[in-house]
């Protein structure tokens, strides 16, 4: 017996003022999966998320979210989805507990006091329940927003760049919570700019200029990119970078301290160029693994070329 995906949309398109923001996007997310949604600013991630949760109607395309039709059953989708927006949207002059009581009232959750208490405990907020939301740090505001999103026990969590502006420790703790929730059966679609967060997803989807250009596990997306990567290490990396810029096979050059990260699609030409420059500059060349960041820079550049 095949289980229906939590998200199954096909050919989604949406335009605003004649500009196509989402262009023929097809996406599937399995139940209990953490799916990453990646792309540069303005790529269409937020609009796609809003189309899937019933906040916007697509110009074209169809699909189902949690078994509900995205065109005709938006209200049912909203009741079963937790949506965490980019902007902190709670009352800053209310306490954590008061904000959660307000949200519980909107959902009609009963008994309200018990639901709020359980949510506070579940997200580690009990000791801060009387603290004003406006006085919270970015990490604690994020935790409050997550608490409000899950208190009605949704089946799907849509997170729109939830860790923007949050320190690394708070980001890691947030992701620990996401994996805990997913282990209990919650499906998560999260948009992010951070490569370390993308690597914590079961599958990733990359969108650029409204079009989905890559999808799969991290290993699959990296392999499909067909890139070769080498490093040059030593004191002569600045001169090496200058010489490599004009050589065949070299598409990306990125310095990391005394190491130069060199990437290209033509592996033979890339290695030939790197060996030549390494010998001329006294640096040491080694083969390296292609990173997810390398792949995304390549995908972004290819998308820009297609748009021009």
Order of alpha helices (4+ residues) and beta strands (2+ residues): beta-beta-beta-alpha-beta-beta-alpha-beta-alpha-alpha-alpha-beta-alpha-beta-alpha-beta-beta-alpha-beta-alpha-beta-beta-alpha-beta-alpha
